[in-house]
Amino acid sequence: MNSKRRALLGAAICMSLGSAVSFPAFAADKPLTMGFSQVGAESEWRTANTVSIKDAAKQAGVNLKFADAQQKQENQVKAIRSFIAQKVDVIAFSPVVESGWETVLREAKAAKIPVILTDRAVNVSDKSLYVTFIGSDFVEEGRRAGRWLLDKAKSMPAGDINIVELQGTVGSAPAIDRKAGFEEVIKSEPRLKIIRSQTGDFTRAKGKEVMEAFLKAEGKKINVLYAHNDDMAIGAIQAIEEAGLKPGKDITIISIDGVKGAFEAMMAGKLNVTVECSPLLGPQLMQIAKDIKAGKEVPKRITTEEGIFPAEVAAKEFPNRKY
């Protein structure tokens, strides 16, 4: 990744998707107050995302009211209602799951408080309930993982290539989309077969636990592991080693996020590739919030710029990682 691309990462935006949405300007005589509800702290990625948001708020002079939902939707709903009661200027949140937001978002709209989605989308019948969504294209991330495997399959032995899949949190946008994108691509190669697929809830501990179950059920039939995030992959690596197998060799491992732990695993020869998903959304979020405050039009969908890193480039790229 060159220096220009690194500088753009986490701040670069693509405004080609969705329609522009305008919001009334706020009073300019006071600093912006943002209520932010975070999913939790389930992974290295999420921790880096939280740090990015808090640091960016401080640098931008934004008064940030931060709430950790501990991966529970009911906690996020309570936090959003609390932000509405406190009459914040903007509400931003990274939804635990896609559905079940209509009621509370209507309450925010009735209070004339704009809502920004970060990292994860929601499934609502009325798209005007939020102003914009800032985050990755999760379907494309799944496609990138699938394309890498298609290429890798060319050098793998003849016969079926059995894949086990560690899905993210059930009902979450990244879990749904990363699965869809991956399956869309690998269906072109009949040898690639997903033989087991189960949630690991995006956590290292659950990833290890589910991989242990996969190994118990399928043993040496497993050729590939596709994990929806690096933390689950790292947990699975522990399970594979404890089963007496060599991760990255006996089982090809593909994951998503691009955290430092994944690069360390690649440098150790235990992970084959990671698809980048940047958590550094803080600067974008603060700028968009200020644009809304100023009454400017903002795009409905803002996509972060990302890449893919196979093990071969891990050592060279590792010093550039910020998370």
N, C-alpha and C positions, 0 to 999 in steps of 0.2 A: 504494500500500500504506500503510494508516494505521499510527500508532505502535504501537497495540495488536497489530496483526498482525505487525509487525516484531519486537516483543519476543517473540512466540510462536514465530517462525520458528526452526527448528533445535532448539527445545526443546519445542514443542508435540507432543503425542502423541495418537493415536487408539487407544483400547483396545477397540474394538468387534469386532476380527477375531481369530479363533483362540481356543484354550482356554488357560486359565491353567496355568502349570507351576511347581511348587515345587522348591527344591533345599535340601539340608541347609545349615545356617548354618556359617560358618567361625569359627575362633577370632577373638574380637574384640580380642585384645590386641596385634595387629600390623597395620600398614597393609596395604591390599590391593595385591597384585602382579598386574599384568595383562600378558600377552603379546599383542602386537598385530601381525598380519601385514598390511601394506598392499599393494595391487595393484602400485603403482609411482608414477611421477610423470609420467604420460602427458598430463596436461592441467592447465589452470588450476584446474578443479574439484577434481582429485585433490590438487593442492598445498594448496588451501584446506581440504580435508578433513583432510589430515595436520596442518596447523597447528591446526585446531579440536580434534583429538584430543590432541595434545601439550599445548596450552594448558589444556584442560579437565582433563587428568590432573594437571598441576602445581597447578591451583587446588583440585582435589579431594583432594590429598594421596595420589594413587595412584602407586605405583612402576611406571612404564611401561617395558616391554622392547619396543622397536620394531624391526621387521624390514621392509625394503623388498624385495618379491619381483621387481621389475623385469619385471612382466607375465608371469612364468613360474610355472605351477602347481607344478612340482617344487621351486621355491624356497620356496613357501608350505608345502608338505608338510614340507620340512626344518625350517622355522621352527617349525611347530606341534609337531613331534617334539622340537625343542630346548626349547620351552616346557614340554612334558610332563616332560622330563628334569630341568628346573630346578624342577619342582613349583610352578609359578605358581598363584595362586588362581583366575584366570579367563583363558580364551583368547578373544580376539576377532579376527575377520579379515574382510576384504572379498574374497571369492573371485574369482579371475581368470576362471574359468569355472564353470558350474553342476554339472557331473558329475565323478566321480572322487574323491569325498571320503570314501566309506564307511569305508575301512580306517583312515585316520588319525583320523577322528572316533570310531571305535570304541575306538581306543587312548586317546583323551582321556577317553571315558566310563569305560573300565576303570580309569583313574587317578583317577576321581572329580573331574575338572576340568570345570566347566561351560563351554560354548562359546556365544558370542554372535556372530551374523552381523550385519555392518554393511554398508549400502548395497546389497549384492548377495546373492541367495538361493542355496541349493544344492538339487540334485535328489537326494534320498536316500530309500531305501525306509523307513527308520526315523526318523521325525521327532523322536524323543526324543534323537537324537544331538546336537541343539543345543537350547538353552533358549528363545531368542527371536531374531527377526530385526528389526532396526531399519533403516528406510530408506523410500525412495519407492515409490509404486505406478507402476512403469514402464509397465504396460499403459495406465493412465489418462493418463500423459504422452503416449503415442502417440495416444491418443484425442483429447486436447486439440489436438495438432498437426493431426490429421485434421479436427476440427470447425472449426478456424480456416480451413483450406483450403477446406472445403465452403462456408463463408460467402464467402471471397474469390473462389471460382469463379463466383459469381453476377455479378460485375462483370468477368469475363474474357471475351475474344472467344469467339464460337461455335466449336464443333468440339472435337476431343480436346485435353485438357490433359495433356501428357507430363511425367511425373515421373521424375527420377533420384534414387536413394537411396544415401546413404553410411551403411552399417551400422557398428555398433560391433564390438568384438572378437568373432570367431566363437565361438559357444558361451557367451557371457556373458549373464547374466540381462537387463541393460538392452537389449542388441542384440536378443535374442529377443522381449522383451515390447514394446519400442517399435515394432518392426516389426508385431507382431500387433495392437496397439491402433490403429495408424494404418490398417492395411488393413481392420480391422473397420469403421471409420467411413467410409472413402472408397468402399467397395464399393457404397454407396447412390447414388453418382453415376457412371454409366457413362462419362462424359467423362474422369474421372480415371484415368489409366493409368500404372502404373510400368513404364517401358521399359528401365531399367537399375538393377541393385541389386548393390552390391559392398561389401566391408568396407574401411573406412579406418582400422580399428584404434584409433579414438578419438584419433588424433594429427593435428596440424596438417599435418605433412609428408606423411603418407599421404593425408590428405583432398585436398590439392593434387594429388598424383600421380594419384589415381583420378579426380578431376574433370577433369584434363587428358585422360585416356583417354576419359571420357564425351563430352567436347566434340569430340574427334577422331572418335569414332564417330557421334555424333548431331548435332553442330553446333547450328544454330539451331532444331532440332526440340525442344530442351529448353525447357520453360516453367517448371518448378518443380524446386527442389532440396530434398529432405528429408534433413537430416543428423541422425544420432543424438546428436551433441553439438556444442557451439559451436566447439570447436577445429577439428574437421573442416570445419565451415562456413566458418571464417575462412581455412583453407588453400584451400578451394574458391573463395572470393572472389578470392584472388590469381590462381588459374588462370583464372577467368572474365575478370578484367581484362586479363590477359596475352593472352587470346584476342580482345580488342577489344570485348568486350561489357560492359554495365553491370549489375553484381550488384544485386539489389533492384528492378530495372526490367525489363531484358530477361529476367532469370530471377528469379522469386520465390523467396526463400530462407527456409526454416523450419528452426529448430534447437532443441536442448534443452540446458538447464543453467542459463542465466541468469547467466553470469559477466560481469565488467566488460567484457571484450573484446567480448562480444556487444552490450552496450549502446552501446559506442563505435561499433561497426559500424552499429547501427541509427541512431544520431545522425548518422552520415555518409551515411545513405540506402542502405547496401549490404546490410543484413539486414532482413527484414520482420517477423519475430516470433521470440521465444525462449520456450520453455516452461520454467518454473522447476523445478530439481531441487536442493534445498538440500544443500550439503556439510557444513553446520555441525552435525554429529552428535555432536561430542565431549561436550557437557554431558549429552545423553540417555544416551550410552554409559556414562559414569562413574556416573550415578545408578542405572541398571539394574544395573550391576556391584555397586554398594553394596547395592542391594535384595536381590540374590541372596546376597551375603555375609551379610546379616542374616536370611536364611531366609524372605524375603517371597515371595509369589506374584507372578509377572510374566506379562503377556500373551504369547502366542506370536508375535504380529505387532504391531509398533508402526510406524505410518505417519506420516511427516513431513507438515506442512501446507505447501502450495505453490500458486503461481498461474501466470498466463501474461501475458507482456508484449509487446504489439505495438509497432512502431516509434513510434507516435503518443505513447506515454507514456514513451519511453526517457529523454528529457532531464529530465523531472520526477523519475523514479525513480532515475536514476543516482547522485545523492548518497547514497542510502540503501543502496547495495550494499556488502556487507562482503567480497565475494570476486570 
